[in-house]
Amino acid sequence: MGVDGKRIAITGGFGTLGASVVQVARAAGAHVVAIDRADAAPQALKDAGVHAVGGVDLSDADGARKAIDAAVQALGGLDALVNIAGAFRWETLAGGSVDTWDLLYRINVRTAVCASKAALPHLRQSKAGRIVNIGANAASKAAAGMGAYAASKAGVMRLTEALAEELKDANITVNAILPSIIDTPPNRADMPKADFDKWVKPEQLADVILFLVSDRASAITGALLPVTGRV
């Protein structure tokens, strides 16, 4: 997969997608630290001996810096940051709370901003630094009830583009993938009549993320890559 020996920090690393990326990356020979707001890593990551940094509020700049520094210490450096930490809410404007807009901005955009800022000094020391963000295909055109979520994920997309331009001369690429519906247990529970075979699998997203981390993707930066399955 081209990530053998890469040192990767993964935020949201205890969740379904994050844990999948952690496991696929480790299987491909990468050295990984999982960072998450939850205090304890899932048992599968514990059993695999994954180095975990829990109890982190990545929307707090100081908290993000301490977490990234801990990851760098464990890894002996940093080659890539994968910003997976995020959240989803479905709310109409009429029936929802204005506070949801602030909440999703904080969880989806600010976490990526703080983690990326904290990682930059370390990524500049890598021979080929990488940042991969998680946007959303739904942010291209928001549906009813998706305004706050789409706005926050659009913010991630604009962050990706701006940071890619900022770092063009620093040998650091910045890209984002744009998933559709991810095949997770909560999504299956929320949409039990859906055709799950059409959804994109966490392992499929992990493969694309790790391609963007690899040296083979050195010519790609500022890209917003849809990974939508057959939705």
N, CA, C and O of each residue as an XYZ file, in Angstrom:
924
protein
N       0.819     -1.218      0.000
C       0.000      0.000      0.000
C       0.851      1.264      0.000
O       0.331      2.366     -0.177
N       2.160      1.107      0.199
C       3.046      2.265      0.108
C       3.144      3.088      1.372
O       3.604      4.229      1.320
N       2.721      2.543      2.526
C       2.820      3.296      3.780
C       3.705      2.583      4.792
O       3.718      2.953      5.966
N       4.431      1.585      4.365
C       5.309      0.845      5.273
C       6.302      1.801      5.930
O       7.042      2.510      5.248
N       6.309      1.811      7.268
C       7.220      2.674      8.004
C       6.730      4.087      8.218
O       7.363      4.844      8.953
N       5.626      4.470      7.603
C       5.078      5.815      7.797
C       4.575      5.980      9.232
O       4.036      5.046      9.826
N       4.758      7.171      9.769
C       4.318      7.482     11.131
C       3.069      8.353     11.021
O       3.123      9.489     10.549
N       1.941      7.793     11.470
C       0.637      8.406     11.205
C      -0.132      8.623     12.498
O      -0.258      7.709     13.313
N      -0.650      9.844     12.687
C      -1.576     10.152     13.776
C      -2.977     10.214     13.188
O      -3.200     10.870     12.170
N      -3.922      9.532     13.826
C      -5.294      9.456     13.326
C      -6.238      9.962     14.395
O      -6.370      9.341     15.449
N      -6.904     11.095     14.137
C      -7.885     11.594     15.096
C      -9.217     10.880     14.871
O      -9.485     10.380     13.778
N     -10.045     10.836     15.911
C     -11.260     10.042     15.805
C     -10.929      8.573     15.653
O     -11.697      7.809     15.068
N      -9.784      8.183     16.184
C      -9.248      6.850     15.933
C      -9.950      5.719     16.657
O      -9.673      4.548     16.396
N     -10.872      6.061     17.582
C     -11.593      5.013     18.295
C     -12.931      4.685     17.639
O     -13.552      3.679     17.984
N     -13.385      5.511     16.704
C     -14.673      5.298     16.048
C     -14.595      4.229     14.971
O     -13.537      3.648     14.730
N     -15.731      3.977     14.323
C     -15.792      2.903     13.326
C     -14.824      3.140     12.181
O     -14.034      2.259     11.845
N     -14.876      4.329     11.574
C     -13.973      4.611     10.462
C     -12.540      4.746     10.948
O     -11.623      4.190     10.343
N     -12.339      5.483     12.038
C     -10.984      5.678     12.546
C     -10.298      4.380     12.894
O      -9.137      4.172     12.542
N     -11.012      3.497     13.589
C     -10.423      2.216     13.966
C     -10.093      1.374     12.740
O      -9.093      0.656     12.725
N     -10.931      1.464     11.715
C     -10.663      0.730     10.485
C      -9.387      1.238      9.813
O      -8.565      0.446      9.352
N      -9.228      2.553      9.761
C      -8.015      3.122      9.167
C      -6.784      2.716      9.975
O      -5.745      2.377      9.409
N      -6.910      2.752     11.294
C      -5.805      2.326     12.157
C      -5.391      0.894     11.828
O      -4.205      0.608     11.661
N      -6.361      0.009     11.737
C      -6.053     -1.406     11.532
C      -5.492     -1.675     10.145
O      -4.562     -2.467      9.994
N      -6.059     -1.014      9.118
C      -5.550     -1.210      7.757
C      -4.134     -0.647      7.639
O      -3.273     -1.244      6.993
N      -3.900      0.505      8.266
C      -2.572      1.117      8.212
C      -1.531      0.240      8.900
O      -0.427      0.058      8.388
N      -1.887     -0.298     10.054
C      -0.952     -1.178     10.769
C      -0.659     -2.436      9.957
O       0.482     -2.896      9.903
N      -1.690     -2.988      9.328
C      -1.494     -4.191      8.516
C      -0.571     -3.916      7.333
O       0.101     -4.818      6.832
N      -0.548     -2.646      6.889
C       0.305     -2.265      5.760
C       1.699     -1.839      6.198
O       2.517     -1.430      5.373
N       1.970     -1.935      7.502
C       3.320     -1.652      7.979
C       3.551     -0.264      8.528
O       4.684      0.094      8.848
N       2.483      0.536      8.645
C       2.625      1.885      9.201
C       2.682      1.836     10.725
O       2.213      0.884     11.349
N       3.258      2.868     11.305
C       3.268      3.056     12.752
C       2.180      4.088     13.075
O       2.169      5.176     12.500
N       1.277      3.751     13.984
C       0.047      4.538     14.138
C      -0.212      4.881     15.598
O       0.019      4.074     16.499
N      -0.695      6.097     15.806
C      -1.263      6.502     17.095
C      -2.699      6.938     16.853
O      -2.967      7.752     15.969
N      -3.624      6.391     17.644
C      -5.039      6.756     17.561
C      -5.354      7.780     18.641
O      -5.038      7.579     19.814
N      -5.983      8.885     18.232
C      -6.344      9.972     19.151
C      -7.858     10.113     19.153
O      -8.487     10.052     18.096
N      -8.446     10.300     20.324
C      -9.907     10.387     20.365
C     -10.369     11.134     21.610
O      -9.643     11.252     22.597
N     -11.599     11.635     21.533
C     -12.217     12.294     22.688
C     -12.598     11.271     23.764
O     -12.550     11.577     24.955
N     -12.972     10.073     23.351
C     -13.319      9.027     24.315
C     -12.101      8.691     25.169
O     -10.958      8.809     24.727
N     -12.372      8.273     26.389
C     -11.273      7.987     27.307
C     -10.545      6.701     26.965
O      -9.320      6.629     27.061
N     -11.298      5.689     26.567
C     -10.696      4.366     26.358
C     -10.864      3.902     24.927
O     -11.923      4.084     24.326
N      -9.816      3.301     24.383
C      -9.873      2.747     23.038
C     -10.743      1.501     23.030
O     -10.851      0.827     24.054
N     -11.375      1.174     21.886
C     -12.137     -0.076     21.798
C     -11.235     -1.278     22.016
O     -10.025     -1.212     21.803
N     -11.840     -2.371     22.443
C     -11.070     -3.548     22.820
C     -10.204     -4.063     21.674
O      -9.088     -4.533     21.892
N     -10.728     -3.970     20.447
C      -9.960     -4.473     19.298
C      -8.632     -3.741     19.153
O      -7.619     -4.356     18.817
N      -8.625     -2.433     19.404
C      -7.378     -1.679     19.314
C      -6.462     -2.004     20.486
O      -5.243     -2.077     20.329
N      -7.059     -2.199     21.669
C      -6.243     -2.598     22.821
C      -5.583     -3.940     22.571
O      -4.396     -4.127     22.838
N      -6.376     -4.875     22.051
C      -5.843     -6.218     21.794
C      -4.715     -6.188     20.763
O      -3.794     -7.003     20.803
N      -4.810     -5.228     19.838
C      -3.792     -5.117     18.793
C      -2.565     -4.334     19.255
O      -1.586     -4.215     18.518
N      -2.620     -3.803     20.471
C      -1.480     -3.061     20.995
C      -1.292     -1.698     20.375
O      -0.178     -1.177     20.336
N      -2.382     -1.112     19.887
C      -2.303      0.217     19.262
C      -2.052      1.277     20.329
O      -2.718      1.284     21.363
N      -1.114      2.154     20.090
C      -0.870      3.263     21.014
C      -2.040      4.242     20.900
O      -2.355      4.721     19.810
N      -2.674      4.530     22.025
C      -3.873      5.363     22.017
C      -3.704      6.562     22.939
O      -3.116      6.458     24.016
N      -4.232      7.709     22.496
C      -4.273      8.917     23.311
C      -5.738      9.304     23.436
O      -6.325      9.819     22.484
N      -6.338      9.061     24.599
C      -7.760      9.313     24.789
C      -8.035     10.524     25.650
O      -7.123     11.134     26.209
N      -9.328     10.865     25.748
C      -9.752     11.996     26.569
C      -9.316     13.339     26.027
O      -9.054     14.261     26.800
N      -9.232     13.468     24.703
C      -8.693     14.685     24.081
C      -9.808     15.516     23.464
O     -10.603     15.001     22.678
N      -9.872     16.802     23.814
C     -10.760     17.743     23.136
C      -9.943     18.418     22.041
O      -9.220     19.382     22.296
N     -10.063     17.908     20.839
C      -9.256     18.432     19.723
C      -9.700     19.806     19.263
O      -8.986     20.461     18.504
N     -10.871     20.261     19.710
C     -11.293     21.612     19.352
C     -10.603     22.661     20.213
O     -10.717     23.858     19.952
N      -9.895     22.216     21.229
C      -9.093     23.093     22.072
C      -7.653     23.070     21.566
O      -7.039     22.006     21.494
N      -7.121     24.218     21.220
C      -5.804     24.270     20.586
C      -4.726     23.668     21.476
O      -3.858     22.944     20.990
N      -4.769     23.958     22.776
C      -3.756     23.427     23.676
C      -3.912     21.914     23.825
O      -2.919     21.187     23.861
N      -5.165     21.438     23.911
C      -5.399     20.005     24.002
C      -4.924     19.280     22.760
O      -4.336     18.202     22.853
N      -5.176     19.865     21.591
C      -4.725     19.259     20.338
C      -3.206     19.207     20.277
O      -2.631     18.205     19.852
N      -2.558     20.284     20.702
C      -1.087     20.313     20.672
C      -0.504     19.229     21.572
O       0.436     18.537     21.182
N      -1.057     19.079     22.772
C      -0.543     18.062     23.694
C      -0.745     16.651     23.126
O       0.122     15.788     23.265
N      -1.892     16.428     22.490
C      -2.165     15.109     21.920
C      -1.222     14.801     20.761
O      -0.681     13.699     20.673
N      -1.028     15.766     19.880
C      -0.118     15.554     18.748
C       1.309     15.374     19.246
O       2.044     14.529     18.735
N       1.702     16.156     20.229
C       3.057     15.992     20.789
C       3.234     14.601     21.391
O       4.298     13.995     21.265
N       2.183     14.096     22.048
C       2.253     12.745     22.615
C       2.384     11.701     21.512
O       3.129     10.731     21.651
N       1.661     11.905     20.422
C       1.756     10.989     19.288
C       3.153     11.023     18.679
O       3.724      9.981     18.356
N       3.695     12.215     18.524
C       5.039     12.355     17.951
C       6.078     11.680     18.837
O       7.000     11.032     18.342
N       5.926     11.834     20.133
C       6.861     11.193     21.055
C       6.789      9.673     20.925
O       7.816      8.993     20.928
N       5.571      9.147     20.810
C       5.399      7.697     20.688
C       5.930      7.174     19.356
O       6.472      6.071     19.288
N       5.772      7.972     18.297
C       6.142      7.532     16.957
C       7.589      7.854     16.583
O       8.149      7.262     15.661
N       8.183      8.795     17.306
C       9.526      9.232     16.941
C       9.525     10.198     15.773
O      10.523     10.315     15.062
N       8.416     10.892     15.566
C       8.260     11.822     14.453
C       6.869     11.690     13.875
O       6.044     10.934     14.387
N       6.606     12.429     12.801
C       5.276     12.389     12.198
C       5.373     12.604     10.696
O       5.979     13.569     10.230
N       4.765     11.688      9.943
C       4.724     11.814      8.490
C       3.332     12.180      7.979
O       3.193     12.769      6.907
N       2.301     11.829      8.753
C       0.944     12.076      8.250
C      -0.032     12.275      9.401
O       0.087     11.665     10.463
N      -0.998     13.147      9.155
C      -2.128     13.365     10.053
C      -3.401     13.062      9.282
O      -3.616     13.604      8.198
N      -4.246     12.201      9.832
C      -5.547     11.900      9.235
C      -6.619     12.412     10.182
O      -6.780     11.897     11.289
N      -7.353     13.432      9.741
C      -8.370     14.079     10.573
C      -9.732     13.417     10.345
O     -10.456     13.770      9.414
N     -10.067     12.456     11.206
C     -11.337     11.744     11.084
C     -12.349     12.208     12.133
O     -13.552     12.033     11.940
N     -11.889     12.794     13.230
C     -12.796     13.234     14.298
C     -13.923     14.083     13.719
O     -13.671     15.015     12.956
N     -15.157     13.765     14.077
C     -16.292     14.510     13.545
C     -17.599     13.989     14.094
O     -17.634     13.035     14.871
N     -18.678     14.635     13.672
C     -20.010     14.248     14.154
C     -21.048     14.603     13.104
O     -20.788     15.383     12.188
N     -22.235     14.013     13.254
C     -23.358     14.255     12.340
C     -24.619     14.560     13.154
O     -24.863     13.949     14.194
N     -25.403     15.502     12.669
C     -26.733     15.759     13.217
C     -27.674     16.026     12.056
O     -27.316     16.728     11.110
N     -28.882     15.467     12.126
C     -29.929     15.794     11.151
C     -30.949     16.658     11.869
O     -31.621     16.197     12.792
N     -31.066     17.921     11.445
C     -32.023     18.843     12.048
C     -32.484     19.848     11.004
O     -31.671     20.415     10.274
N     -33.779     20.064     10.937
C     -34.258     21.175     10.140
C     -33.993     22.470     10.896
O     -33.816     22.462     12.114
N     -33.968     23.565     10.176
C     -33.749     24.852     10.839
C     -34.933     25.196     11.737
O     -34.753     25.696     12.848
N     -36.149     24.923     11.248
C     -37.340     25.266     12.026
C     -37.453     24.432     13.294
O     -37.856     24.941     14.340
N     -37.100     23.159     13.206
C     -37.285     22.277     14.345
C     -36.049     22.030     15.175
O     -36.122     21.371     16.212
N     -34.916     22.546     14.740
C     -33.658     22.280     15.423
C     -33.177     23.443     16.257
O     -33.896     24.419     16.469
N     -31.955     23.324     16.724
C     -31.345     24.352     17.570
C     -30.250     25.086     16.803
O     -29.478     24.483     16.058
N     -30.203     26.381     17.001
C     -29.121     27.172     16.405
C     -27.768     26.695     16.935
O     -26.756     26.780     16.239
N     -27.760     26.195     18.167
C     -26.510     25.741     18.767
C     -25.892     24.566     18.004
O     -24.685     24.341     18.085
N     -26.715     23.820     17.266
C     -26.186     22.701     16.488
C     -25.186     23.186     15.443
O     -24.210     22.494     15.153
N     -25.417     24.346     14.888
C     -24.495     24.895     13.894
C     -23.123     25.140     14.528
O     -22.093     24.834     13.927
N     -23.117     25.692     15.741
C     -21.845     25.910     16.442
C     -21.201     24.585     16.825
O     -19.986     24.425     16.715
N     -22.024     23.628     17.277
C     -21.508     22.324     17.692
C     -20.798     21.620     16.547
O     -19.679     21.136     16.715
N     -21.440     21.559     15.379
C     -20.840     20.844     14.253
C     -19.636     21.584     13.683
O     -18.691     20.958     13.204
N     -19.666     22.906     13.735
C     -18.459     23.649     13.343
C     -17.296     23.256     14.257
O     -16.182     23.001     13.799
N     -17.585     23.214     15.553
C     -16.525     22.927     16.516
C     -15.976     21.504     16.341
O     -14.764     21.290     16.375
N     -16.877     20.542     16.155
C     -16.445     19.141     16.081
C     -15.857     18.794     14.718
O     -14.887     18.039     14.639
N     -16.429     19.333     13.647
C     -15.995     18.936     12.302
C     -14.888     19.820     11.730
O     -13.974     19.324     11.071
N     -14.967     21.116     11.979
C     -13.979     22.031     11.378
C     -12.853     22.358     12.349
O     -11.676     22.193     12.027
N     -13.218     22.818     13.529
C     -12.200     23.297     14.465
C     -11.240     22.187     14.895
O     -10.052     22.441     15.087
N     -11.743     20.959     15.047
C     -10.838     19.867     15.402
C      -9.762     19.672     14.333
O      -8.590     19.465     14.650
N     -10.169     19.740     13.069
C      -9.201     19.583     11.975
C      -8.223     20.754     11.939
O      -7.037     20.573     11.665
N      -8.730     21.956     12.216
C      -7.867     23.143     12.251
C      -6.822     23.014     13.361
O      -5.629     23.201     13.126
N      -7.281     22.693     14.568
C      -6.363     22.629     15.712
C      -5.356     21.493     15.564
O      -4.171     21.673     15.847
N      -5.819     20.329     15.124
C      -4.905     19.199     14.956
C      -3.877     19.485     13.862
O      -2.695     19.177     14.014
N      -4.334     20.073     12.766
C      -3.411     20.380     11.666
C      -2.371     21.404     12.092
O      -1.185     21.248     11.802
N      -2.811     22.441     12.773
C      -1.874     23.478     13.239
C      -0.829     22.877     14.177
O       0.355     23.206     14.104
N      -1.294     21.987     15.062
C      -0.366     21.352     15.998
C       0.617     20.427     15.284
O       1.763     20.281     15.710
N       0.163     19.806     14.200
C       1.005     18.845     13.488
C       2.012     19.498     12.550
O       3.033     18.891     12.228
N       1.748     20.710     12.110
C       2.577     21.311     11.067
C       4.071     21.362     11.394
O       4.876     21.008     10.533
N       4.482     21.782     12.589
C       5.924     21.812     12.848
C       6.581     20.442     12.693
O       7.733     20.350     12.267
N       5.864     19.396     13.032
C       6.407     18.040     12.923
C       6.378     17.543     11.475
O       7.320     16.894     11.021
N       5.298     17.848     10.756
C       5.200     17.431      9.359
C       6.256     18.107      8.496
O       6.717     17.531      7.510
N       6.640     19.320      8.862
C       7.683     20.027      8.100
C       9.025     19.302      8.196
O       9.890     19.500      7.343
N       9.210     18.476      9.208
C      10.457     17.729      9.367
C      10.435     16.396      8.637
O      11.456     15.714      8.551
N       9.255     16.017      8.105
C       9.140     14.777      7.348
C       9.618     14.989      5.916
O       9.567     16.105      5.397
N      10.077     13.929      5.289
C      10.481     14.027      3.891
C       9.276     14.194      2.973
O       9.394     14.729      1.870
N       8.115     13.733      3.437
C       6.897     13.814      2.613
C       5.691     13.877      3.544
O       5.046     12.862      3.809
N       5.390     15.083      4.042
C       4.289     15.249      4.984
C       2.934     15.135      4.300
O       2.778     15.500      3.135
N       1.959     14.626      5.040
C       0.612     14.428      4.494
C      -0.441     14.824      5.528
O      -0.303     14.528      6.715
N      -1.485     15.493      5.064
C      -2.702     15.701      5.846
C      -3.864     15.213      4.994
O      -4.000     15.603      3.835
N      -4.695     14.363      5.572
C      -5.907     13.899      4.892
C      -7.099     14.210      5.776
O      -7.149     13.791      6.932
N      -8.055     14.942      5.236
C      -9.263     15.340      5.957
C     -10.464     14.536      5.466
O     -10.438     13.943      4.387
N     -11.515     14.531      6.281
C     -12.759     13.867      5.901
C     -13.830     14.934      5.685
O     -14.345     15.518      6.639
N     -14.155     15.179      4.412
C     -15.260     16.068      4.087
C     -16.540     15.255      3.999
O     -16.733     14.314      4.768
N     -17.411     15.608      3.074
C     -18.646     14.844      2.873
C     -19.191     15.168      1.497
O     -19.229     16.330      1.093
N     -19.613     14.141      0.779
C     -20.224     14.383     -0.518
C     -21.496     15.218     -0.373
O     -21.859     15.975     -1.273
N     -22.175     15.067      0.784
C     -23.409     15.814      1.041
C     -23.176     17.317      1.127
O     -24.123     18.095      1.010
N     -21.932     17.733      1.329
C     -21.645     19.165      1.427
C     -21.672     19.850      0.065
O     -21.685     21.079     -0.009
N     -21.680     19.071     -1.006
C     -21.738     19.667     -2.345
C     -23.099     20.299     -2.619
O     -23.197     21.309     -3.316
N     -24.150     19.690     -2.063
C     -25.503     20.251     -2.171
C     -26.304     19.748     -0.979
O     -26.619     18.562     -0.888
N     -26.630     20.650     -0.073
C     -27.274     20.243      1.177
C     -28.743     19.909      0.956
O     -29.464     20.624      0.260
N     -29.170     18.806      1.565
C     -30.581     18.431      1.567
C     -31.252     18.997      2.812
O     -30.580     19.531      3.695
N     -32.564     18.884      2.883
C     -33.303     19.334      4.059
C     -32.791     18.610      5.298
O     -32.569     17.400      5.274
N     -32.609     19.350      6.362
C     -32.111     18.781      7.600
C     -30.612     18.611      7.651
O     -30.061     18.173      8.661
N     -29.945     18.961      6.552
C     -28.501     18.740      6.461
C     -27.713     20.041      6.458
O     -26.507     20.035      6.214
N     -28.385     21.160      6.728
C     -27.722     22.447      6.606
C     -26.498     22.595      7.487
O     -25.423     22.941      6.998
N     -26.643     22.338      8.784
C     -25.532     22.523      9.712
C     -24.391     21.571      9.399
O     -23.226     21.968      9.420
N     -24.718     20.316      9.108
C     -23.689     19.324      8.792
C     -22.976     19.689      7.497
O     -21.747     19.672      7.439
N     -23.738     20.018      6.462
C     -23.138     20.347      5.171
C     -22.267     21.592      5.277
O     -21.197     21.655      4.671
N     -22.716     22.578      6.041
C     -21.924     23.795      6.208
C     -20.590     23.497      6.887
O     -19.551     24.027      6.492
N     -20.627     22.647      7.907
C     -19.384     22.323      8.607
C     -18.438     21.529      7.704
O     -17.231     21.771      7.700
N     -18.981     20.590      6.948
C     -18.125     19.803      6.064
C     -17.626     20.630      4.880
O     -16.534     20.383      4.368
N     -18.418     21.608      4.443
C     -17.920     22.540      3.427
C     -16.739     23.325      3.981
O     -15.798     23.644      3.254
N     -16.796     23.634      5.273
C     -15.668     24.294      5.914
C     -14.415     23.439      5.889
O     -13.315     23.957      5.694
N     -14.567     22.135      6.084
C     -13.425     21.219      5.998
C     -12.845     21.226      4.584
O     -11.628     21.182      4.404
N     -13.714     21.282      3.600
C     -13.258     21.295      2.215
C     -12.485     22.567      1.889
O     -11.452     22.514      1.223
N     -12.984     23.714      2.358
C     -12.272     24.971      2.118
C     -10.958     25.016      2.897
O      -9.965     25.550      2.405
N     -10.948     24.456      4.114
C      -9.695     24.345      4.868
C      -8.679     23.539      4.075
O      -7.511     23.918      3.987
N      -9.118     22.442      3.506
C      -8.231     21.576      2.725
C      -7.601     22.343      1.565
O      -6.391     22.276      1.349
N      -8.422     23.060      0.834
C      -7.917     23.810     -0.322
C      -6.943     24.906      0.099
O      -5.879     25.068     -0.498
N      -7.321     25.658      1.137
C      -6.475     26.775      1.574
C      -5.143     26.275      2.129
O      -4.092     26.848      1.841
N      -5.189     25.210      2.924
C      -3.961     24.703      3.521
C      -3.062     24.058      2.474
O      -1.837     24.127      2.576
N      -3.664     23.432      1.472
C      -2.867     22.869      0.380
C      -2.079     23.966     -0.333
O      -0.902     23.787     -0.648
N      -2.727     25.094     -0.585
C      -2.028     26.219     -1.224
C      -0.934     26.771     -0.320
O       0.156     27.111     -0.781
N      -1.240     26.856      0.974
C      -0.280     27.395      1.938
C       0.981     26.555      2.019
O       2.069     27.084      2.250
N       0.844     25.250      1.831
C       1.953     24.329      2.071
C       2.588     23.780      0.796
O       3.370     22.832      0.855
N       2.261     24.362     -0.345
C       2.802     23.845     -1.614
C       4.323     23.795     -1.642
O       4.903     22.907     -2.267
N       4.962     24.726     -0.979
C       6.426     24.773     -1.017
C       7.064     24.097      0.192
O       8.276     24.185      0.388
N       6.241     23.415      1.010
C       6.752     22.789      2.229
C       6.831     21.272      2.114
O       7.125     20.591      3.096
N       6.571     20.736      0.921
C       6.577     19.287      0.706
C       5.552     18.575      1.586
O       5.780     17.457      2.048
N       4.420     19.244      1.809
C       3.306     18.664      2.566
C       2.070     18.749      1.685
O       1.697     19.833      1.239
N       1.436     17.614      1.434
C       0.196     17.627      0.665
C      -0.994     17.605      1.614
O      -0.923     17.061      2.716
N      -2.091     18.209      1.160
C      -3.322     18.272      1.948
C      -4.489     17.916      1.032
O      -4.741     18.607      0.045
N      -5.189     16.856      1.354
C      -6.308     16.406      0.539
C      -7.478     15.998      1.429
O      -7.320     15.827      2.637
N      -8.642     15.844      0.826
C      -9.822     15.391      1.568
C     -10.564     14.358      0.747
O     -10.614     14.435     -0.480
N     -11.141     13.391      1.441
C     -12.074     12.479      0.784
C     -13.489     12.895      1.160
O     -13.732     13.438      2.238
N     -14.424     12.625      0.238
C     -15.816     13.028      0.421
C     -16.694     11.777      0.392
O     -17.175     11.393     -0.674
N     -16.911     11.136      1.537
C     -17.741      9.925      1.546
C     -19.216     10.252      1.369
O     -19.654     11.382      1.584
N     -19.961      9.239      0.974
C     -21.422      9.315      1.005
C     -21.851      8.649      2.319
O     -21.312      8.986      3.373
N     -22.790      7.730      2.281
C     -23.199      7.016      3.492
C     -22.187      5.908      3.760
O     -21.919      5.071      2.898
N     -21.633      5.917      4.964
C     -20.647      4.903      5.340
C     -21.371      3.728      5.993
O     -22.279      3.920      6.802
N     -20.970      2.535      5.642
C     -21.612      1.331      6.163
C     -21.136      1.075      7.599
O     -20.152      0.374      7.831
N     -21.866      1.665      8.551
C     -21.553      1.510      9.967
C     -22.780      0.971     10.692
O     -23.894      1.121     10.189
N     -22.613      0.350     11.856
C     -23.772     -0.130     12.618
C     -24.801      0.956     12.920
O     -25.994      0.689     12.770
N     -24.415      2.170     13.338
C     -25.435      3.197     13.569
C     -26.223      3.561     12.317
O     -27.436      3.761     12.389
N     -25.547      3.651     11.160
C     -26.257      3.978      9.928
C     -27.208      2.860      9.519
O     -28.295      3.126      9.006
N     -26.811      1.628      9.739
C     -27.721      0.508      9.438
C     -28.944      0.552     10.348
O     -30.061      0.270      9.913
N     -28.726      0.908     11.615
C     -29.848      0.995     12.552
C     -30.793      2.129     12.185
O     -32.008      1.998     12.333
N     -30.244      3.241     11.708
C     -31.075      4.395     11.340
C     -31.828      4.175     10.034
O     -32.910      4.730      9.845
N     -31.267      3.368      9.125
C     -31.865      3.157      7.807
C     -31.962      1.662      7.507
O     -31.307      1.176      6.585
N     -32.768      0.929      8.273
C     -32.772     -0.542      8.168
C     -33.254     -1.081      6.830
O     -32.962     -2.231      6.500
N     -33.988     -0.285      6.043
C     -34.517     -0.759      4.771
C     -33.605     -0.420      3.583
O     -33.920     -0.748      2.439
N     -32.481      0.234      3.863
C     -31.571      0.632      2.789
C     -30.827     -0.578      2.228
O     -30.744     -1.628      2.866
N     -30.293     -0.409      1.030
C     -29.447     -1.435      0.412
C     -28.011     -1.175      0.864
O     -27.308     -0.349      0.282
N     -27.585     -1.884      1.903
C     -26.272     -1.635      2.490
C     -25.131     -1.906      1.517
O     -24.046     -1.344      1.664
N     -25.367     -2.757      0.528
C     -24.314     -3.085     -0.435
C     -23.907     -1.880     -1.272
O     -22.826     -1.871     -1.862
N     -24.769     -0.858     -1.328
C     -24.450      0.336     -2.109
C     -23.601      1.337     -1.323
O     -22.999      2.243     -1.900
N     -23.564      1.164     -0.025
C     -22.820      2.107      0.810
C     -21.326      1.832      0.726
O     -20.904      0.723      0.399
N     -20.538      2.847      1.023
C     -19.092      2.686      1.005
C     -18.645      2.091      2.348
O     -19.103      2.518      3.408
N     -17.757      1.114      2.287
C     -17.284      0.408      3.475
C     -16.125      1.174      4.122
O     -15.338      1.811      3.422
N     -16.016      1.114      5.443
C     -14.886      1.774      6.100
C     -13.536      1.328      5.544
O     -12.619      2.139      5.409
N     -13.416      0.053      5.226
C     -12.145     -0.457      4.696
C     -11.830      0.139      3.331
O     -10.666      0.357      2.998
N     -12.873      0.403      2.540
C     -12.653      1.031      1.234
C     -12.171      2.473      1.402
O     -11.289      2.929      0.674
N     -12.750      3.178      2.356
C     -12.291      4.536      2.645
C     -10.859      4.516      3.168
O     -10.051      5.376      2.818
N     -10.551      3.528      4.007
C      -9.194      3.413      4.537
C      -8.183      3.244      3.413
O      -7.104      3.836      3.456
N      -8.516      2.450      2.414
C      -7.606      2.246      1.287
C      -7.311      3.557      0.556
O      -6.170      3.816      0.175
N      -8.343      4.379      0.364
C      -8.152      5.658     -0.336
C      -7.342      6.623      0.527
O      -6.449      7.312      0.033
N      -7.659      6.665      1.813
C      -6.915      7.537      2.727
C      -5.438      7.183      2.714
O      -4.584      8.066      2.635
N      -5.135      5.899      2.790
C      -3.738      5.483      2.857
C      -3.025      5.661      1.521
O      -1.811      5.863      1.495
N      -3.755      5.589      0.420
C      -3.144      5.961     -0.862
C      -2.694      7.416     -0.825
O      -1.594      7.741     -1.275
N      -3.551      8.304     -0.284
C      -3.198      9.720     -0.215
C      -2.035      9.976      0.735
O      -1.306     10.956      0.579
N      -1.860      9.101      1.717
C      -0.722      9.198      2.628
C       0.562      8.707      1.964
O       1.655      9.142      2.327
N       0.436      7.819      1.010
C       1.602      7.151      0.428
C       2.412      8.070     -0.484
O       1.945      9.132     -0.896
N       3.625      7.641     -0.786
C       4.477      8.403     -1.700
C       3.920      8.435     -3.114
O       4.250      9.332     -3.890
N       3.085      7.473     -3.454
C       2.506      7.428     -4.801
C       1.585      8.612     -5.064
O       1.307      8.942     -6.217
N       1.112      9.253     -3.995
C       0.188     10.386     -4.150
C       0.899     11.733     -4.020
O       0.261     12.747     -3.739
N       2.192     11.745     -4.220
C       2.971     12.973     -3.998
C       2.562     14.123     -4.914
O       2.786     15.287     -4.581
N       1.965     13.809     -6.065
C       1.571     14.860     -7.013
C       0.158     15.377     -6.760
O      -0.322     16.239     -7.496
N      -0.509     14.867     -5.737
C      -1.903     15.241     -5.484
C      -1.977     16.115     -4.241
O      -1.590     15.678     -3.157
N      -2.460     17.323     -4.379
C      -2.707     18.180     -3.226
C      -3.852     19.134     -3.549
O      -4.013     19.579     -4.686
N      -4.637     19.436     -2.525
C      -5.821     20.290     -2.704
C      -6.997     19.560     -3.334
O      -7.965     20.196     -3.751
N      -6.928     18.234     -3.411
C      -7.994     17.462     -4.051
C      -9.124     17.162     -3.075
O      -8.897     16.920     -1.889
N     -10.339     17.183     -3.599
C     -11.541     16.796     -2.859
C     -12.103     15.586     -3.586
O     -12.754     15.723     -4.621
N     -11.852     14.412     -3.046
C     -12.070     13.168     -3.785
C     -13.333     12.451     -3.320
O     -13.357     11.931     -2.205
N     -14.387     12.407     -4.144
C     -15.582     11.657     -3.767
C     -15.300     10.165     -3.674
O     -14.680      9.581     -4.563
N     -15.765      9.555     -2.581
C     -15.684      8.102     -2.428
C     -17.063      7.680     -1.947
O     -17.333      7.642     -0.747
N     -17.924      7.368     -2.896
C     -19.364      7.308     -2.597
C     -19.994      5.947     -2.752
O     -21.211      5.828     -2.607
N     -19.228      4.914     -3.039
C     -19.846      3.626     -3.279
C     -20.774      3.726     -4.482
O     -20.399      4.267     -5.523
N     -21.996      3.197     -4.331
C     -22.984      3.277     -5.424
C     -24.249      4.008     -4.975
O     -25.355      3.721     -5.433
N     -24.048      4.963     -4.062
C     -25.192      5.738     -3.558
C     -25.569      6.777     -4.595
O     -26.507      7.545     -4.386
